[in-house]
Amino acid sequence: MTDTTFRAYRIFEENGTFTRKLVNRSVIELPEGEVLIRVKYAGLNYKDALSASGNRGVTKKYPHTPGIDAAGVVEESSSPLFKTGDEVTVTSYDLGMNTDGAFAEYIRVPADWIVQLPKGLSLAESMMLGTSGLTAALSVKRLLDAGQKPSQGPVVVTGAAGGVGSLAVKILLKEGFEVIAATSNLDDSREVIEKLGAHQHIDKSETDDQSGRPIVRPKWAGAVDVVGGNTLATLLKACKYNGNVTTCGNIGSGELNTTVYPFILNNISLLGVDTQQTPLEERKAVWEKLANDWKPEGLDNLVTFISLEELDTYIQRLLSKKNRGQVVVKL
């Protein structure tokens, strides 16, 4: 294609200070890759907020364009897997981390990062789900693969008002589980949790045990955790016999101080969930589930659409842990 100018949300560094600007870029400045995609929608994730703040654990070099989730239309392709006009999604891998990401009107990526948009999902819906939906679905899949059954009792979901947590609640409900939604504060998340349809709503006083005991009275049969730290330790020590606990995030802490007793006395399994390096075939299979059996009803009620100009405000809300539901950038 002829060289094209497009808008991008760009992070700059000068003497250790990071600034965020909307700039015009040229397609020829994009990194190498087999497929050029015109971005229509981009998801906003916590990792994007970290990248936009200069977190070197996420992004090593600046200037940089964040955005780990993109949905759009193929503009050019040198790969036989994709042709001009294909509707596609790209989630995780290195997009938005050290490869210029989705907060721009164009991205260029390797063909093996791309998934054809599944039938049953629109481009907008794919970003209403995005990495959060993929993470939630992989978390539920890990529970099911480990043998978790609704008959064992309720499953608690932490961060239930956020992106991953809210979608995990919806998927678990589809699988017939009784779901306990856990949030840091009951009042500011009450409306979101009511929309989700969880059976019970609890706050951090229930998921942040300070007793110092290695095991406490069982409160749930399994868990999906996005918080980490003492919350994850509490989920383990308060889980019923033969339960499973998944961990996929660390918005509270990356530390885990626990004992062996939940594992050797209550037969608890701790299951890690990674989205970034999930193999392509498994990724496609999970997307098919999200487009069909696991597609949450009322996605519109969980999503806020914003423009590139509004990204600063919503990034700050994410960093302050005040965001509720999914945020999607419409380009």
C-alpha positions, 0 to 999 in steps of 0.5 A: 500500500502507499505510505499511510499516516495514522493516529497512535497513542504513544508513550515517550521517555525523557530523563526518566519522565514518561509522557503520553501523547496522541501523534501521527505516525507512518505505516512504514515506521511499524515493525516487520511482520507478514500482516498489516491490520487496520485496527477497529477496536482495542481492549484496555488491560492492566498491562497496558496501564503499566506499559503506559506508565513506564513499567520496564517489566512490561515494556523495555524501550520507549517511545512505544505504543501500548495495547495488547488486544486488537480487532480489525481488518487485514489490509495487507498480507504476505501470508497465505493464511490471511487475505485482505478484508479478513476480520481478525483478532490479536491478543497478547504474545508481544503485542503492546509490550515490546511490539507497537500495539493496538492503541493505533489505527494500524498494527503490523504483526507476525501471521502466527499471532493472529486468529480469524474472528470466530463465527458468532462474534463481531469485532466489537464483541471480540474486544469486549472479551479480549485478553480478559475473556481469554484469561477468564475462559482459560481459568475456567477450563483449568478448573474443569480439566482438573475435575472441578464440578458444580456439585462440590459447592461454590466457586469464588472469583476475586476481582469480580467487578473487573475485566477477568473476574466479571467474565469468569463469573459469567462463564462459571454460571454457564457451566452451572456453578454457584458463584461467589463474587469477591470485590474489595468493596461491596458498595462501589461494585454492587451494581456491577455484581447484580448485573452479573448474577452471582449468587453471593457478593463478599468483600475483602474481609472474607478473602484476606484472612489475618488469623495466621492459621494455616487452614481455616473453616472451608468457605468455597470449593474452588476459586479463580484469583486475579489478586495474588498475595494474601488473598490467594493464600486465603483462598487456598486455606479456606478451600474445601477438600479436593478443591482447585484454585487458579491464579492468573494475576497479581493486582494485589501482590506478586508474593505468596506466603502460605504453608503446605497444609492446604495441599497435603491435608485438604488435597488442594490444587493450585493451577497457574494460568498464562494467556500470553504464550497459550499455544495457537490451537488451544487459543483458537479452541477457547475463542470458539467456546467464547463465541458459542457455549461460553458467550456471555449474555449482556456483554454491552452492560459490562463494557464502556467504549472510549476514544483514543483521546480518553485513554489517559483517564481510563488508564489512571482509573485502572492504576487506581483500581477503580475501573469496573468491567471492560473498557474498549477503545473504538478507533 
